[in-house]
Amino acid sequence: MTETLVRIDGVTKRFLENGTPAVEALTAQIKSGQVTGLVGPDGAGKTTLLRLIAGLLLIDDGTLRVCGFDPKTHAAPLHRVVAYMPQRFGLYEDMSVIENLELYADLRSVIGTERDEAFARLLSFTGLESFTGRLAGALSGGMKQKLGLACALIKRPRLLLLDEPSVGVDPLSRRELWRLVYELVDQDIGVVWSTAYLDEAERCASVLLLSEGKALYQGPPQALTRSLEGRTFQVRNISGERRAVLARALERPAVIDGVIQGRSVRLVVGKGGVAPAPGDIGAGPEAVIAAVPPRFEDAFMDLLGGGPRGRSPFADAYASREHPIDSVVEAQDLTRRFGTFTAADGIHFRVKRGEIFGLIGPNGAGKSTIFKMLCGLLRPTSGTARVVGLDLAKAPSEARARLGYMAQKFSLYGDLSVRQNLEFFAGVYGLGGRRRRDALKRMVETFALGPHLDVDASTLPLGFKQRLALACAVMHDPDVLFLDEPTSGVDPRTRREFWSHINAMVANGVTVMVTTHFLDEAEYCDRTALVYRGRIIATGAPDDLKERARGAGRSDPTLEDAFIALVEADDRESLA
């Protein structure tokens, strides 16, 4: 029988006395023995709410009871029954797995036989028994999250708070993380899972959807999803450019949201709205618009008022470009070894002008290594990397001037302001005079950075950090854009805005290379390569990879289904 672990009644939290509340007049409940999803756009108040529940922040108004305790007056007993895994990796990267566990055991006063039993149980539970001596910083993203979970569970809690635990984690590791959490739920532990990935919200028994610190919805995700029935459609058999079809559809007043799904386009219409005819959005004579079941993400976007509207400024700012060569990015037998370890093995592909080419694969598969070789940031052990016909080994400076690179982790200067970062990268790219002024103005306007120009980059919300990183990568009008996990942890609305800019650039001939763990995002790619253990094990359009996973109970597989099926098939072949 479930019990109410958290009672939130009219809770408000401000960080400035007269500022906008981070959490405002919030009323909600969290129960034991189930996963409660905490979802919302960047800056909605999710992390603030988790910290209030964990007793790390104190409320300004209202009433909060956690496992029967008032965090203001009974912090110590509350901390004994609540475990919190923060959004950022809160472990010590220069310490080993077992040293991190020992530290957390010391902090929680877990000693003697209880300590030995906890270590054995948690190492077995997370599958980290073989990695106790490895430094935490050397773990893959999925293994880091497992270690973080183990440290949070060093003492068995009644309530576990997880702040975006799957950010940067590949689908295989994410599935394993969910398996571990469901085992905890079976032990009647209450779990709060904050997430920007709304396919995860569909796995929760209940969701609390926040926006600007206020609750827009609390209840089963399926109930909210059903409210969109009859309003979700897919444009199929498109002839011509599907990105242009999406852009035209989003100009229709009835269409409140849209995304690319492989060769098709998914649309959501507003209440009382009618889906546009294929001819009205230039989808071609063979195109059809079919009703499809709604997803939780559709309902989420509907509650927020729909996705970004209007044309991206890049649609007009970018000059259409032509290249005398067909293959703008080329990898020929690229191999990179680190000592005896081969991170990339005989990588070979070509990317055409105006194409989006995606690299997908598990953590540690070699995607970032391939990217760095193609950007000239890492010298290959053997093989050749070319960008716009330039060999990166022979003409690295000239090649780098033709490309833009957005790194996996926020790689700008956190102690410089937004303005100073933009000025610095303008100088790096050799922009001067009027071209420099025009580029800076365009970036500030395009990414709505004006109110944040004097703010240190390290203090920006994640969505604005990503905007700034993209602005710095494209201000010099590169021919090729490399995006390494560009929207990791970013909410769906910000992700759509981001891709509207990318699509506009591609329409004008920019070539894009992208890595991503969020496979709905990989649907934007023209082609994808699945990298596993340093090798490319499958290449093709997203729909082609999905087709390879059809069967064995999968009548309509997702790209994530295809990802897992292809990796597991390669494992079976390796063992044969």
C-alpha positions as CSV (number, residue, x, y, z in Angstrom):
1,M,0.0,0.0,0.0
2,T,1.4,3.4,-1.0
3,E,1.9,6.2,1.4
4,T,2.4,9.9,0.9
5,L,6.1,10.6,1.4
6,V,6.0,14.3,0.4
7,R,3.3,16.9,1.0
8,I,3.8,20.2,-0.7
9,D,1.2,22.8,0.2
10,G,1.4,26.4,-1.3
11,V,5.2,26.3,-1.3
12,T,7.1,29.3,-2.6
13,K,10.9,29.8,-2.9
14,R,12.6,33.1,-4.0
15,F,16.3,33.7,-4.3
16,L,15.9,37.5,-4.4
17,E,13.6,39.2,-2.0
18,N,11.6,40.9,-4.7
19,G,12.5,38.6,-7.5
20,T,10.4,36.2,-9.5
21,P,9.9,33.0,-7.5
22,A,11.8,29.9,-8.6
23,V,8.9,27.9,-7.1
24,E,5.5,29.6,-6.7
25,A,2.5,28.5,-4.6
26,L,3.1,24.9,-5.5
27,T,0.8,22.2,-4.2
28,A,1.6,18.5,-4.9
29,Q,2.2,15.0,-3.4
30,I,4.8,12.3,-3.9
31,K,4.0,8.7,-3.0
32,S,6.0,5.6,-2.1
33,G,6.5,2.6,-4.3
34,Q,6.4,4.5,-7.6
35,V,8.4,6.7,-9.9
36,T,7.2,10.3,-10.0
37,G,8.5,12.2,-13.0
38,L,9.4,15.9,-12.6
39,V,9.4,17.5,-16.0
40,G,9.4,21.0,-17.4
41,P,11.4,23.4,-19.5
42,D,14.8,24.8,-18.5
43,G,14.4,27.1,-15.5
44,A,11.0,25.7,-14.6
45,G,12.1,25.1,-11.0
46,K,12.8,21.3,-11.0
47,T,16.2,21.4,-9.3
48,T,15.0,24.0,-6.8
49,L,12.1,21.8,-5.8
50,L,14.3,18.7,-5.4
51,R,16.7,20.7,-3.2
52,L,13.8,21.9,-1.1
53,I,12.6,18.3,-0.6
54,A,16.1,17.2,0.2
55,G,16.4,19.9,2.9
56,L,19.3,21.7,1.1
57,L,17.1,24.8,0.6
58,L,14.4,26.2,2.9
59,I,11.0,27.4,1.7
60,D,9.9,31.0,2.1
61,D,6.1,30.3,2.3
62,G,3.8,27.4,2.5
63,T,4.1,24.0,4.2
64,L,6.5,21.1,3.3
65,R,6.6,17.7,5.0
66,V,9.0,15.1,3.8
67,C,8.6,11.6,5.3
68,G,6.8,13.3,8.1
69,F,9.6,15.8,8.9
70,D,9.7,19.5,8.5
71,P,13.0,20.3,6.7
72,K,13.3,23.6,8.7
73,T,13.2,22.0,12.1
74,H,14.2,18.3,11.5
75,A,16.9,18.4,8.9
76,A,19.0,15.6,10.5
77,P,16.4,12.9,10.6
78,L,15.2,13.9,7.2
79,H,18.7,13.4,5.7
80,R,18.8,9.9,7.1
81,V,15.8,8.8,5.0
82,V,16.2,10.9,1.9
83,A,18.9,10.2,-0.8
84,Y,19.7,12.8,-3.4
85,M,21.7,12.4,-6.7
86,P,22.4,15.9,-8.0
87,Q,22.3,16.9,-11.7
88,R,26.0,17.4,-12.0
89,F,28.3,14.5,-11.4
90,G,28.8,15.0,-7.6
91,L,31.6,12.5,-7.2
92,Y,35.4,12.9,-7.1
93,E,36.8,12.1,-10.5
94,D,40.4,11.6,-9.3
95,M,39.3,8.9,-6.8
96,S,38.5,5.3,-7.7
97,V,35.0,3.7,-7.6
98,I,35.7,2.1,-4.2
99,E,37.2,5.3,-2.8
100,N,34.1,7.2,-3.7
101,L,31.9,4.6,-2.0
102,E,34.1,4.7,1.1
103,L,33.8,8.5,1.3
104,Y,30.0,8.4,1.1
105,A,29.9,5.6,3.6
106,D,32.0,7.8,6.0
107,L,29.7,10.8,5.4
108,R,26.6,8.6,6.2
109,S,28.3,6.9,9.2
110,V,28.0,3.4,7.6
111,I,30.6,1.3,9.3
112,G,31.5,-2.3,10.2
113,T,29.4,-5.2,8.9
114,E,26.7,-2.8,7.6
115,R,29.4,-1.1,5.4
116,D,30.7,-4.4,3.9
117,E,27.2,-5.6,3.2
118,A,26.3,-2.2,1.5
119,F,29.4,-2.3,-0.7
120,A,28.7,-5.9,-1.8
121,R,25.1,-5.2,-2.5
122,L,25.6,-1.9,-4.4
123,L,28.5,-3.2,-6.5
124,S,26.5,-6.2,-7.5
125,F,23.3,-4.1,-8.0
126,T,25.1,-1.6,-10.4
127,G,27.4,-4.1,-12.1
128,L,30.5,-2.2,-10.9
129,E,32.3,-5.2,-9.2
130,S,35.0,-5.3,-11.9
131,F,35.7,-1.6,-11.8
132,T,36.4,-0.9,-8.2
133,G,39.9,0.3,-8.9
134,R,39.1,2.5,-11.9
135,L,39.1,6.3,-11.4
136,A,35.6,7.8,-11.5
137,G,36.8,10.3,-14.2
138,A,37.7,7.4,-16.5
139,L,34.2,5.8,-16.4
140,S,31.8,6.1,-19.2
141,G,28.7,8.3,-18.8
142,G,26.5,5.4,-17.9
143,M,28.9,4.0,-15.4
144,K,29.3,7.4,-13.7
145,Q,25.6,7.6,-13.2
146,K,25.5,4.0,-11.8
147,L,28.3,5.0,-9.4
148,G,26.4,8.2,-8.4
149,L,23.3,6.1,-7.8
150,A,25.3,3.6,-5.6
151,C,26.7,6.5,-3.5
152,A,23.2,7.9,-3.0
153,L,22.0,4.5,-1.9
154,I,24.8,3.8,0.6
155,K,22.1,3.9,3.2
156,R,18.7,2.5,2.2
157,P,16.4,5.6,1.8
158,R,12.6,5.9,1.9
159,L,12.8,8.6,-0.8
160,L,15.3,8.8,-3.7
161,L,15.7,12.1,-5.6
162,L,17.3,11.9,-9.1
163,D,18.0,15.2,-10.9
164,E,18.2,14.4,-14.6
165,P,20.2,11.1,-14.1
166,S,20.1,10.1,-17.8
167,V,21.6,13.3,-19.3
168,G,24.5,12.2,-21.6
169,V,23.7,8.5,-21.1
170,D,23.2,6.3,-24.2
171,P,20.0,4.2,-24.6
172,L,21.6,0.9,-23.4
173,S,22.8,2.5,-20.2
174,R,19.5,4.4,-19.8
175,R,17.6,1.2,-20.0
176,E,19.9,-0.4,-17.4
177,L,19.4,2.7,-15.1
178,W,15.6,2.3,-15.3
179,R,15.9,-1.4,-14.4
180,L,17.8,-0.5,-11.3
181,V,15.3,2.2,-10.3
182,Y,12.3,-0.2,-10.8
183,E,14.1,-2.7,-8.5
184,L,14.1,0.1,-5.8
185,V,10.4,0.8,-6.4
186,D,9.7,-2.9,-5.8
187,Q,11.2,-2.3,-2.4
188,D,8.6,0.4,-1.7
189,I,11.1,3.2,-2.1
190,G,9.6,6.4,-3.6
191,V,11.6,7.8,-6.5
192,V,11.4,11.3,-8.0
193,W,13.0,11.3,-11.5
194,S,13.6,14.8,-13.0
195,T,14.1,14.6,-16.8
196,A,14.2,16.6,-20.0
197,Y,13.5,13.5,-22.0
198,L,9.8,13.1,-22.2
199,D,9.8,9.5,-23.4
200,E,11.1,8.8,-19.9
201,A,8.2,10.6,-18.4
202,E,5.9,8.1,-20.0
203,R,7.5,5.4,-17.9
204,C,6.5,7.1,-14.6
205,A,3.4,6.3,-12.6
206,S,2.8,10.1,-12.1
207,V,4.3,13.2,-13.5
208,L,4.5,16.7,-12.1
209,L,4.9,19.2,-14.9
210,L,6.3,22.6,-14.0
211,S,6.7,25.8,-15.9
212,E,8.0,29.1,-14.3
213,G,7.8,27.5,-10.9
214,K,4.1,26.6,-11.2
215,A,2.4,23.3,-11.6
216,L,0.7,22.9,-15.0
217,Y,-0.3,19.2,-14.4
218,Q,0.0,16.4,-11.9
219,G,-1.2,12.9,-12.6
220,P,-0.7,9.9,-14.8
221,P,1.2,10.8,-18.0
222,Q,-1.3,8.7,-20.1
223,A,-4.2,10.8,-19.0
224,L,-2.5,14.0,-20.3
225,T,-1.4,12.2,-23.5
226,R,-5.0,11.1,-24.2
227,S,-6.1,14.8,-24.2
228,L,-4.3,15.2,-27.6
229,E,-6.2,12.4,-29.3
230,G,-7.2,13.4,-32.8
231,R,-4.7,16.3,-33.0
232,T,-1.5,14.5,-34.0
233,F,-0.6,13.7,-37.6
234,Q,2.3,12.5,-39.7
235,V,3.1,13.7,-43.2
236,R,4.3,10.7,-45.2
237,N,5.6,10.0,-48.7
238,I,7.1,13.5,-48.9
239,S,8.8,14.4,-52.2
240,G,11.4,17.1,-51.9
241,E,13.0,18.5,-48.8
242,R,11.2,17.5,-45.6
243,R,12.9,20.3,-43.6
244,A,11.2,22.8,-45.9
245,V,7.8,21.0,-45.5
246,L,8.2,21.3,-41.7
247,A,9.1,25.0,-41.9
248,R,6.0,25.7,-44.1
249,A,3.7,23.6,-41.8
250,L,4.8,25.7,-38.8
251,E,3.7,28.8,-40.6
252,R,0.1,27.5,-40.6
253,P,-1.9,29.0,-37.7
254,A,-3.5,25.6,-36.9
255,V,-0.2,23.9,-36.4
256,I,1.3,24.4,-32.9
257,D,4.2,22.0,-33.1
258,G,6.2,19.9,-35.5
259,V,9.3,17.7,-35.7
260,I,11.0,15.6,-38.3
261,Q,10.6,11.8,-37.9
262,G,12.9,10.1,-40.4
263,R,11.5,10.7,-43.9
264,S,8.2,12.0,-42.4
265,V,7.1,15.1,-40.5
266,R,5.1,14.9,-37.3
267,L,2.5,17.7,-36.6
268,V,0.3,18.8,-33.7
269,V,-2.7,21.0,-34.3
270,G,-4.3,23.2,-31.8
271,K,-7.8,22.6,-30.3
272,G,-10.4,22.9,-33.0
273,G,-7.6,23.1,-35.7
274,V,-7.5,21.1,-38.9
275,A,-4.4,19.5,-40.3
276,P,-3.1,21.2,-43.5
277,A,-3.4,19.4,-46.8
278,P,-0.2,18.1,-48.3
279,G,-0.3,20.5,-51.1
280,D,-0.6,23.5,-48.8
281,I,2.8,22.7,-47.3
282,G,4.6,21.6,-50.4
283,A,4.8,18.0,-49.5
284,G,4.4,16.7,-53.1
285,P,1.7,14.9,-55.1
286,E,2.3,11.5,-53.4
287,A,2.2,12.8,-49.8
288,V,-0.5,11.9,-47.4
289,I,-1.3,13.1,-43.9
290,A,-2.3,10.3,-41.5
291,A,-3.6,10.5,-37.9
292,V,-1.1,9.0,-35.4
293,P,-1.4,8.3,-31.7
294,P,-0.3,11.2,-29.5
295,R,2.8,11.1,-27.3
296,F,3.4,12.7,-23.9
297,E,5.8,15.1,-25.6
298,D,2.9,16.4,-27.8
299,A,0.8,17.1,-24.7
300,F,3.8,18.7,-23.0
301,M,4.3,21.1,-25.9
302,D,0.5,21.8,-26.1
303,L,0.5,22.8,-22.4
304,L,3.4,25.2,-23.0
305,G,1.5,26.8,-25.9
306,G,3.3,25.0,-28.7
307,G,6.7,25.1,-30.1
308,P,8.8,28.1,-31.5
309,R,7.1,29.9,-34.4
310,G,8.5,31.9,-37.3
311,R,11.5,31.5,-39.5
312,S,15.0,31.2,-38.1
313,P,17.1,34.3,-38.8
314,F,19.6,31.9,-40.3
315,A,17.2,31.3,-43.2
316,D,18.0,34.8,-44.5
317,A,21.4,35.5,-42.9
318,Y,23.3,32.6,-44.5
319,A,24.3,32.9,-48.1
320,S,23.7,29.8,-50.1
321,R,27.1,28.2,-50.8
322,E,28.4,25.8,-53.4
323,H,31.5,23.6,-53.3
324,P,33.5,22.2,-56.2
325,I,33.7,18.9,-54.4
326,D,30.8,16.6,-53.6
327,S,32.2,15.1,-50.3
328,V,32.5,18.0,-47.9
329,V,33.6,15.7,-45.0
330,E,35.5,12.5,-45.6
331,A,37.0,9.9,-43.4
332,Q,39.2,7.3,-45.0
333,D,40.2,4.3,-42.8
334,L,40.6,6.6,-39.8
335,T,42.1,4.8,-36.8
336,R,43.1,6.1,-33.4
337,R,44.9,4.2,-30.7
338,F,45.7,5.2,-27.2
339,G,48.5,2.8,-26.2
340,T,47.0,-0.7,-26.7
341,F,43.4,0.6,-26.8
342,T,41.8,1.2,-30.2
343,A,39.3,4.0,-29.8
344,A,38.4,4.2,-33.6
345,D,39.1,1.4,-36.0
346,G,39.1,1.9,-39.8
347,I,36.3,4.5,-39.9
348,H,35.2,5.3,-43.4
349,F,32.4,7.5,-44.7
350,R,31.6,10.6,-46.9
351,V,29.2,13.4,-46.1
352,K,27.8,15.5,-48.9
353,R,27.2,19.3,-49.0
354,G,24.0,20.3,-47.2
355,E,23.6,16.9,-45.5
356,I,23.1,16.2,-41.8
357,F,25.2,13.1,-40.8
358,G,24.7,11.7,-37.3
359,L,27.0,9.4,-35.2
360,I,25.1,7.4,-32.7
361,G,26.4,4.8,-30.3
362,P,26.9,3.8,-26.6
363,N,29.0,5.8,-24.3
364,G,32.7,5.1,-25.0
365,A,32.0,3.8,-28.5
366,G,34.4,6.3,-30.1
367,K,32.1,9.0,-31.4
368,S,33.9,11.9,-29.9
369,T,37.3,10.5,-30.9
370,I,36.1,10.4,-34.5
371,F,34.7,14.0,-34.2
372,K,38.0,15.3,-32.8
373,M,40.0,13.7,-35.7
374,L,37.7,15.3,-38.3
375,C,38.0,18.7,-36.6
376,G,41.8,18.5,-36.4
377,L,41.8,18.4,-32.6
378,L,43.2,14.9,-32.5
379,R,45.8,13.4,-34.8
380,P,44.8,10.0,-36.2
381,T,47.2,7.0,-35.8
382,S,46.5,6.2,-39.4
383,G,44.1,7.1,-42.2
384,T,43.0,10.5,-43.6
385,A,40.4,13.1,-42.5
386,R,39.4,15.8,-45.0
387,V,37.1,18.8,-44.7
388,V,36.0,20.7,-47.8
389,G,38.8,18.9,-49.6
390,L,41.5,19.9,-47.2
391,D,43.6,17.2,-45.5
392,L,43.6,18.1,-41.8
393,A,47.1,16.6,-41.4
394,K,48.6,18.8,-44.1
395,A,46.5,22.0,-43.9
396,P,45.1,22.0,-40.3
397,S,44.7,25.8,-39.9
398,E,43.1,26.3,-43.3
399,A,40.7,23.5,-42.6
400,R,39.7,24.6,-39.1
401,A,38.9,28.1,-40.5
402,R,36.1,26.5,-42.6
403,L,34.4,24.6,-39.8
404,G,32.6,25.3,-36.5
405,Y,32.8,23.0,-33.5
406,M,30.4,22.8,-30.5
407,A,31.9,20.4,-27.9
408,Q,30.1,17.8,-25.9
409,K,30.6,19.6,-22.6
410,F,30.2,23.3,-22.2
411,S,33.6,24.4,-23.5
412,L,33.4,28.2,-23.3
413,Y,34.9,30.3,-20.6
414,G,32.7,30.2,-17.5
415,D,34.4,33.2,-15.8
416,L,33.9,35.4,-18.8
417,S,30.6,37.1,-19.5
418,V,28.5,36.2,-22.5
419,R,29.7,39.4,-24.3
420,Q,33.3,38.5,-23.6
421,N,33.0,35.0,-24.9
422,L,31.4,36.3,-28.1
423,E,34.2,38.9,-28.5
424,F,36.9,36.3,-27.8
425,F,35.6,33.8,-30.4
426,A,35.2,36.6,-33.0
427,G,38.9,37.3,-32.5
428,V,39.8,33.6,-32.7
429,Y,38.0,33.4,-36.1
430,G,39.8,36.6,-37.3
431,L,36.6,38.6,-37.6
432,G,37.3,42.3,-37.7
433,G,35.7,45.7,-38.4
434,R,32.1,45.7,-39.8
435,R,32.0,42.0,-40.3
436,R,32.8,41.5,-36.6
437,R,30.1,44.0,-35.5
438,D,27.5,42.5,-37.8
439,A,28.3,38.9,-36.6
440,L,28.1,39.8,-32.9
441,K,24.8,41.6,-33.4
442,R,23.3,38.8,-35.4
443,M,24.3,36.2,-32.8
444,V,22.9,38.3,-29.9
445,E,19.6,38.8,-31.7
446,T,19.3,35.2,-33.1
447,F,19.9,33.5,-29.7
448,A,18.1,36.1,-27.5
449,L,21.3,36.7,-25.6
450,G,20.8,40.5,-25.0
451,P,19.5,40.3,-21.4
452,H,22.5,38.0,-20.5
453,L,25.4,39.8,-22.1
454,D,27.0,40.8,-18.8
455,V,26.3,37.5,-17.0
456,D,29.1,35.0,-16.4
457,A,28.7,32.1,-18.8
458,S,29.0,29.6,-16.0
459,T,25.9,30.9,-14.3
460,L,23.6,30.7,-17.3
461,P,20.8,28.1,-17.4
462,L,21.7,25.1,-19.5
463,G,19.5,26.1,-22.5
464,F,21.3,29.5,-22.7
465,K,24.7,27.9,-22.3
466,Q,23.9,25.8,-25.4
467,R,22.7,28.9,-27.3
468,L,25.9,30.7,-26.5
469,A,28.0,27.7,-27.5
470,L,26.2,27.4,-30.8
471,A,26.5,31.2,-31.4
472,C,30.3,31.0,-30.9
473,A,30.5,28.0,-33.2
474,V,28.7,29.6,-36.2
475,M,29.5,33.3,-36.0
476,H,32.1,33.0,-38.8
477,D,29.7,31.3,-41.2
478,P,31.5,27.9,-41.4
479,D,31.0,25.5,-44.3
480,V,30.8,22.5,-41.9
481,L,29.4,22.4,-38.4
482,F,30.4,19.8,-35.9
483,L,27.9,19.3,-33.0
484,D,28.9,16.9,-30.2
485,E,25.8,16.1,-28.1
486,P,24.5,19.6,-28.7
487,T,21.2,19.4,-26.8
488,S,22.1,17.0,-24.0
489,G,19.7,17.7,-21.1
490,V,17.9,20.5,-23.0
491,D,14.1,20.7,-22.8
492,P,12.0,19.9,-25.9
493,R,11.0,23.5,-26.6
494,T,14.7,24.7,-26.6
495,R,15.6,21.6,-28.7
496,R,13.1,22.6,-31.4
497,E,14.4,26.1,-31.4
498,F,18.0,24.8,-31.8
499,W,17.1,22.6,-34.7
500,S,15.1,25.3,-36.5
501,H,18.4,27.2,-36.7
502,I,20.3,24.0,-37.9
503,N,17.7,23.2,-40.5
504,A,17.9,26.8,-41.9
505,M,21.7,26.6,-42.2
506,V,21.5,23.2,-43.9
507,A,18.9,24.6,-46.4
508,N,21.6,27.1,-47.5
509,G,24.3,24.5,-48.0
510,V,25.9,24.1,-44.6
511,T,27.0,20.5,-43.8
512,V,26.3,19.2,-40.3
513,M,28.0,16.4,-38.3
514,V,26.2,15.6,-35.1
515,T,26.5,13.1,-32.3
516,T,23.5,12.4,-30.0
517,H,22.2,10.0,-27.4
518,F,18.7,11.4,-27.8
519,L,17.5,9.3,-30.7
520,D,14.4,11.3,-31.4
521,E,16.9,14.0,-32.3
522,A,18.8,11.7,-34.7
523,E,15.6,11.6,-36.8
524,Y,16.6,15.0,-38.1
525,C,19.7,13.4,-39.8
526,D,19.7,12.4,-43.5
527,R,22.0,9.5,-42.6
528,T,23.4,8.0,-39.4
529,A,26.3,5.7,-38.6
530,L,26.0,3.5,-35.5
531,V,29.4,3.3,-33.8
532,Y,30.1,0.5,-31.4
533,R,33.5,-0.5,-29.9
534,G,35.3,1.8,-32.2
535,R,33.8,0.5,-35.4
536,I,30.8,1.5,-37.6
537,I,28.4,-1.4,-37.5
538,A,25.5,0.1,-39.5
539,T,24.9,3.1,-41.8
540,G,21.8,4.4,-43.3
541,A,18.9,6.8,-43.1
542,P,17.0,6.6,-39.7
543,D,14.1,4.9,-41.3
544,D,16.4,2.3,-42.9
545,L,17.9,1.5,-39.5
546,K,14.4,1.2,-38.0
547,E,13.4,-1.2,-40.9
548,R,16.3,-3.5,-39.9
549,A,14.8,-3.8,-36.4
550,R,11.3,-4.7,-37.6
551,G,10.1,-8.1,-36.5
552,A,10.5,-10.1,-33.3
553,G,7.5,-8.3,-31.8
554,R,8.4,-4.9,-33.2
555,S,5.8,-3.9,-35.8
556,D,6.7,-0.2,-35.6
557,P,10.2,0.1,-34.1
558,T,11.7,3.4,-32.9
559,L,15.2,4.4,-33.7
560,E,16.0,3.5,-30.1
561,D,14.7,0.0,-30.7
562,A,16.9,-0.2,-33.8
563,F,19.9,1.0,-31.8
564,I,19.6,-1.6,-29.1
565,A,18.8,-4.4,-31.6
566,L,21.8,-3.7,-33.8
567,V,24.2,-3.4,-30.9
568,E,22.9,-6.7,-29.4
569,A,23.2,-8.4,-32.8
570,D,26.8,-7.3,-33.1
571,D,27.5,-8.7,-29.6
572,R,26.0,-12.0,-30.6
573,E,28.2,-12.1,-33.8
574,S,31.3,-11.3,-31.7
575,L,30.5,-14.3,-29.4
576,A,29.7,-16.7,-32.2
